[in-house]
């Protein structure tokens, strides 16, 4: 493989980031947007070239740029692994990333810091590419931390709103909790295998050498904690709905194709470790199923259009983790791909609606938009059918595969996943009906200005709607191109699903469940024309759901407030006591620093004089020391 093409793949987004940071403001708003878009499009084109090459050779390739570090026999290379799994991720990360960039050119055109926005987007894609192509855990960790940083920058992009800053900090801190687990897992694996290279660890396992299953289990559990943070699983999921504070293209990028899929990618990449830790796999499956159900419950009563989609993402990620926990890695990857298509379409569609309503996100103040926004409505409808699991749309195939695996492996988890899927159909059609049907419930001023979004917004919607329709055929039951493509990635036996009577029965049950959910939504919001109650009117169990089971309040009471109280204790009592106790050193330091700060007077001449005196003093000392 061509090293130059690899560097182009990785560095094109980074170059876009640097150019927009330093010269983007001078280029003009559209130019900075197109610069960022072209940078990602280049990576997408290179990804296609690599895909065609690997699809032909069936061989993955490791490209080593240089030795990063060496500690005795422990070596870490600065190298990249291009195989079936990484190329597949690159295709939808850069492909959907390009569409989101195109969309953002129009969506963000009025923002004074549009060049900064595109620089952050480019940096986000750069780190995601690093994450999925790194050939070892430390390379992956660079990308892992990088996307965490970029999510903080993008969620809090409109930093003049303190609530958005708080949401960005929340995402950053909760991800750090998971990342600590990931880091501990890396240390344990490095100690066990004397390497963090994926190939070396896999060869060690395949060779049948003796290994401590106890420590492998601890390591994989720590890795799962890291994956739970990035991919928003219980109990580290509360940051993701709050991430809606960022501009809508950011929501689409984080929720559809990049950051939240990192946990699924990491577990799939290390499938050879998770396959031998059955207890950890069961924990993953149970947590995934519960997450899917809890998030679906919360989504039932949310009225913010983006919040509904956010909890939908958490629920769908739960289904992916259920598949991972049952060892069906290729099916989890399949749902990652189809979810990227329809969830990106849904988020960008919601952005089109918000754009038309000048920032309004409350579905209670929408309605009747299909008459004014036909392209947005049709694409949103297709994506809603896909996520609801109706034939022939993409989500039908991938979700159905997960439910079939759950049915054969664990009936209780199948029931939980099926109930969550029925809820999905209900709350998604609830969203569709409240937004696009009946009469408009907003202000007269808003209604006067209702219009379809510009072509730069509708074009990505159309492309994603097409992918949401046909994307499921890459893994048709009984004849799966995707499963065959991914075979070299896995060392264990795979889940092969052949079409039989049970398959058709389970498909029928899943479709019937989705139709029941849709029917209930139709009865409530079309036939009875119900509109959700105002916040202060919500009572009973609906109030508990509306307040998200009060999980944030619980975290605040048992974690955040005690930490604040402990900090105040040290600041107000412990530090002053120590300062006075230890011979008054604290007071002396304060006095000296108070006088010392006066030297920082802003006079360049004074600074130069201090520099010259200091430099000559050092030279004189060195000369006399000889």
N, C-alpha and C positions, 0 to 999 in steps of 0.2 A: 504493500500500500504506500501511497505517496505521502511522505512526511509533510511536504509543502501544503498539500490539500488539508491535512489534519490541522496544521497551524492556521490555515485560512478559516476552517470551520470554527476553531476556538477563538481566534483573535479578531475576526470580523466584528462580532458584537462588542468586544472590548475597545476596538478602534472607534466604533460608533459612539460608545460611552465617552471616550476621551475627547473626540472632536466636538460633541455636543456640549461637554463641560466647558471647554476652552473657547470655542468659536461659535457655538450654537446660537447664542443670543444675537450675534451680529449677522447671522445668515437669514433671519426672518423666521416666522412661525412655521409656515408650510415647509420651508427648506429643511429646518431642523427635524421636522417630522419625517420627511422623506429620507433624510440621511439615516435616521435610526431604523426606518423600515427596510431600506436597501441592505443595511448591515445584517439584519436578521434573514432577509431573503437570500443573501449569499450563503449563509450557513445552511439554509434549507436546501439549496441547490446542491451543495457539497454533500449533505446528508443523503440525498437521492443517489448521487454518484456512488457513495460508499454502500448504500443499500443494494444497488444493482450488482456491484462487485461481490459482496458477501452472499447475495442470493444465488450467484452463479458458482462461487467457489465452495460454499457451505463451510467456510473456515473463518474463525475469528482471528484477529491479528492484534498483538501488543506492540506498540511503538514506544520505545524507551528514548527519551530525550537526554537525560543525564542522571547520574547517581545523586539522589537528594541528600541522604544521610547514611552514615555507617557507624554502628556502635558494636564493635567486636564482630560477631557473626550475624548481627541483625542489620539487614540492609533495606533501605526504602528507595525505590526508584521514582523519579518524576516521569511517569509513563502513563500511557492511555490505552485502554482496551476497547477495540471496536469489534463487536460481535453482534449476533442476532438481537440480543436484548437491548444493548446500548443504542444500536442503529434504529430499532423500533421506537424507542423513547425520543431519540433525536428527531425523527420524522414528525411526530405530532407536537413536540415542544417547539421546534423551529417553524413548522407549518402553521399551526394555530397561532404561534407567536407572531408570525408575519401578518396574519389576518387581523389580529388584535392591534398591531401597530398601524395598519391601514385605517382601521376603525378610529383609532385614537387621533389621527391627523385631523379629522373633522370634529370629533367629540370634544377635544381639548383646544380647539383653535382659538378660543377667546381667553385662554389662561395666559397670564403674563410670564409664567415660568415653564412654558411648554418645552423649551430646550432641556430644562432640568428633568422634566417628566420623562422625556425620551431617553435621556442619558441613564436614568435609573432603570427603565425598562430594558435597555440594552445590557446593562450590568447584571440585571436579574437573569437574562437568558444566558449570558456568559457563564455565570456561576452554575446554572442548571446544566449546561453542557459539560462543565467540569465535573459535576456530581455524577452524571450518568456515564461518562467516558473514563473516569479515573480507574486505573488498574489495581488499586489497592485501597484499603480503608482510610488511609490518611489523605489520599487524593480526593476520595469521596467526601471526607470531612471538610476539606477546603470549600468545596461546592456547597455542602450542607450548611456550613456557617454563613457562606456568602449569600445564599437565598434568604436566610434568616435576617441578615442585615438589610438586604434590599426590600424585604417585606416591611420592615420597620420604616424605611425611607418612603415607601410608596403608600402604605396605609396612613401615615401621618403627613402625606404630601401637602394637604391643605392645613398647614400647621397653625394658622391663626385661630382655628377652632380648637379649644382645649380638649373637648371630648374626643376629637380625632387623635390628638397627641396621646391621650390616655389609652385609646384603642391600640395605637402603635406600640406603646410601652408594654401593654398587656400581651400582645403577640410576641414581642421580643423576649419578655421574661418567661412566659410559659414555654416557649421553645427552648430557652436555656435549661429549663428543668429537664426536658426530654434529652437535650444534647449532652447533659452530664451523664445520663444513663448510657447513651451511645458511646461516649468517650471511655467510660469504665469498661464497656464491652470490648472496645478496641484494645485497651491495655491487657485485658485478660486473654484475648485471642493472640495478641502479639507474644505474650509470655508462653502460651501453650504451644504455638506453632513456630515460634522464633521467626515469624514473618507475618506481614499483614497483606501480602499479595494474594489476590483471589485465586490465581492458578496454583500457587504453592499450597494454600490451605485445602483446596479441593483435591489436589493430588495426594496430600497426606491422608485425607479421609478415604479416598478411593483405594489407596494402597493397603488399607486395612491395618495400619500401624496402631499400636495401643494409644488410647487417648482417654483422659478423664471425662466421662460423661457428665459428672456432677459439675465440673467447671465449665464445660461447654454449655450446659443448661443455664448456668448463672450468666454466662456471656450472652447467650441468645435472648434471655429475658431482659437483660440490660439494653440490648439492641432493640428489642420490642418497645421498651420505654421510650427510646429515641424516636422510633417510628410513630408511636402514639402521639408524641408532641408535634411532629411535622404533619402527620396525617389526621390530626384532630380526633383521637379516640378517647373514650372515657378513661381517666378523669381530666385529660389535658385538651379538651375540645372547645372550651368556652372562648378561646381567643378568635376562632375562625368566624363565628357570626359577627363579632365586633369588628372584624377586618373589613366589613362593608363600609367603614368610614372612608376608605380610599376611593378614588374615582372609579367608576364602573369598569373601565378596561382593566384596572388592577384586580378587581374582584374576579373578572373572567380569567385573567392570567394565573392568579393564585389558586383559584378553585377548580379550574378545568384541566390545565395541562402541565403545570409546573410544580410548585412547592408541595401541595398536598399529596402528590403522587410519589414524592421522594421516599416516604416510608414503605410503600408497596414495592418500589424499585429495589430498595436495600434488602428487604426480606427475600424477594425473588432472586436477587443476585447471590445471596448466601443460602439458597435453598438446600444445599448439601449439608449445612449445619443444622438448619431447622428440621430437616427430615429425620435426624437422629435424636432430636429432643422432643419426643411426643407430648410430654406434659406441657411444655411451653406452647406447642402448637394448639393444644386444646384451650389454653388460656387465651391465645390470640383469637380463636374461633368464638369463644364465649363472649369476650369483650367486644368483638366485632358485631355479633348479633345483638347484644344489649345496646350498643351505641346506635345501631341502625334503628332499633325500636324507639329508644328514648328521643332521638332527634326527630323521628317521624311524628311522635306525639306532640312535640313542641311546635313543629311546623304547621300543625292543624289549625292553630288559632292566631298565627302571626299576621299582621296587617301591612307591614312594610314589605314591598315586593322583593327587595333584595334579601331581607331576613328570611323569607320563605325559602328562597333559593339557597341561602347559606346553610340552613338546617337540612335542606335536601341534600346538599353536598356531604355533610357529616353523615347522614343516613346512608348514602350510596358508598361512602368510604367504609362504613361499617360492613356492608355486604362484601366489599373487596377483602377486608380483613377476615371475614368469615371464610371466604374461599381460600385465603392463604393458610388459615389455621387448619383447614381440612386437607391441606397439601395440594390443592388445585391451583397451583401458581399460574399456569397458562390461562386459566379461566379468569383469575383476578386481573391478569394483564389485559385480557379481552375486554373486561368491563371498564378498565382504566381507559382504553382507547375509545370505546363507544361513549363513555361518560364524558370524555374530553370533547367529543363532537357536540352532543346535545346540551351539555352544561354550558359550554362556551356560547352556543347559540342562544340559550336562555338568558344568560347574563348580559350578553350584548343586546339582545332583544329588550330586556328590561331597561338597559341604558338608553335605547332608542325611545322608549316610552317616557322615561325621565327627562330626556332631552326635549321631547315635544311638550312636556308639561312644565318646563322651566324649573326642574329640580324636585317636583313632587314625587314622593315614593309611597304614600299611603294609598292602598288599593281602595279604601272606602271613598276616596275622592277621585276615582277614575271611572271607567265604564264607557261602553259604546265606542271604543277606539278603533274597532275593526273597520268602521265606515270611513275613518280618516287615515288610517295607517295600514293599508291592505298588505303590503309586503312584510311589514313587521308582524302583523297578525298571522299570516300564513306560515311564515318561518317559525314563529313562536308555537303555533299549533303543532307543526311537525315535530319540533323538539319535545313538546309536552307529550305527544303520543309515544315518542321514543322512550322517554324516561318512565312513562307509565307501563311500558312493557307490552304494547299492543303489536300484533303482527302487522306488517312485515318490517317494522322499524328496528333500528339498531339495538336499542335497549331490550327488545323482546328476546333476542338471541342470547345476549350476554347475561342478563338477569336470570333467564330461564336455565342457563347452564349452572349458575350458582345454586339455584333452588333444587335442581336435580342432584347435584353433588350432596347438598345438605340432606335431602330426602334419603339417599342411600347410606350416608355416614352417620347422621344423628337426627332422628325425627323431631326432637324438641327444638333444635336449632332451625330446622326446616319450617316449623310452625311459626316461630318468632320472625324469621325472614319473610315468610308469606304474609303475615299480618302487617309488617312494615311496608311491604310492596303494595298491599291494598290501600294503606294510608297514603302512600306516594301518589297513587292515581287520584285519590280524593283531593289532597291539598294542592296538587298541580292543576287540576281542573277547576278547583276553587279559585286559584289565582287567575287562570285563563278567563273564567266567566266574569269575575269581578272587574277585571281589567278591560276586556274587549267587548263584553256583551251588555245588553240593556241600554239604559240611557246614561249620558255623561253626568257625573255627580260633582264635578269640580266647579270652579267659578266661571262666570260668563266671560271674563277676560281670557281665561285659559282656553275656553271653548272656541273663542274667536281665532286663536292662533294655532289651533290643532292642525298638524300637517305631517306628511310622511317625512322621514329623516333623509338627509342627503345621500347620494349614491355611495360615498365612501363608507357610510354606516350600513347601508342595506346590502352592498356587495358581499362583505364577509358573512352577513346573515344568510344570504342565499347559498353560498358555498357550504356553510356549516349545516344548513337544513338538508342539503343534498347528501352530505356525509352522514347525517343523522338518519337518513332514509336507507341508504345502501351499505353503510359501514358494517352492519352485522353479518354480511355475507362473507367476510373474511374468515369466519369460523362457523360454517354451516354444520349442524349436527350430523355426524357420520362421515363428513368429508371436510375436515377443517384444514384450510391452508395455514392458519396461524399456528395450530398445534404442531404441524409438521415443520414449520419454519423454526419454532422454538425448541425442538427436540434436542439439539446439541447443548442447550443451556442446562438441562436437567440430567441428573444421574439416577434418580429413582424412577419407579414405574409411574406412568402418567395415567390420568383419568381419560379413558377412551369411551365416548358415549356413542352408542349405536342406536339408531332409531328403532324402537320397538313399541309394544302396546303401552308399557309404563311411561315411556317418553311422551306419547300422545296424551295420556291421561294427565300427567303433570303439567304439560303445556296447556291443556284445557282448563285445569284448575287455576293456573296462574292467570290466564286470560279472563276467566270468569271472575276471579277476585278483582282484577283491574276494572272490569266492567261494573262490578258492584260499587267500587269506590267512585267511579265516574258517575254512575246513576244517582248515588246519594248527593254528590255535588250538584248535579243537574236539577234534582228535585228541590234542593235548598236555594240555589242561587239563580236558577232560571225560572222554574215553575212558580216557586213561592217568592222569588225576587228579594230574598233576604239580603240585608247588608250587615256586616259585622257591627257589633255594638261599640260604642265609644269606650275608651279605656276605663273610665270610672264606672261604667255600667257592667263590666265583666265580673261575673261572680262564680262561685263554686269551683269545680275541677278545672273549668276553662280558665279561671284566674290563675290557678297554679301553673297550668301549661303556658299561659301568656307570659308569666314571670319566669319561665324556663326552669320550673321546679325549684326556684330560688337558690340555684347552685352558686351563682355569683355572690349572693348575699351570705351564703354559708361559708364560702371561701374567704370573704371579707371578715366575717366574724371570728373564724377559727385560725386564720393564717395571717391576713394582712394587718388587722388591728393589733394583735399581740406583738407583731414585729415592730409596728410603729410605736407601741407602748414601750417595748424594750429599747428602741432607739432613743426615745425621749428620756428614759431613765438614765442611759449612759450620758446623753448630752447635758442634761440638767443637773445630775447629781454625781455620777461616777467620775466623769472627766474633770469637773472643777475640784472634786475632792483629791484626785490624784495629782492635779496640777499644784495644789497647795501643799500636799503632803511631801512630795519628793523635792525638798529643799527649795521650793519656789521656782524650779526650772521652767514650769509652764508659764508663770508670769514673766520670767526673764525673756523667754522666747517670744512672748507676745509683745513685750516692750521693744525688743530688738527689731522684730519684723515690722512694728509700727513705724519705727524710724527708718528702717531699710526701704520701705516702700516709697518714701519721699525721694529716694534717688531715682526712681522711675518717673522722671519729669517730662519725658517726651522730647528732650533736647538732643538732636542727633550729634551736635558738636560735643556734648558732654559724654555721650555713649562712645564716640570715636576716641576721645581722650582716655576714657577708662580702658578701652580695648588696647590702645597703644601702651599704656602704663602696665597693664597686665601682661601683655605679650613680651615687652622688654624685660619685665621682672622674671618671667619664666626662662627666657634666653640667658639672662645674667646668672640665674641660679644654676642652669645646666652647664654654663661655661666654667663657673667657679667650682662646681662639683668635680670637674675633671682634675 
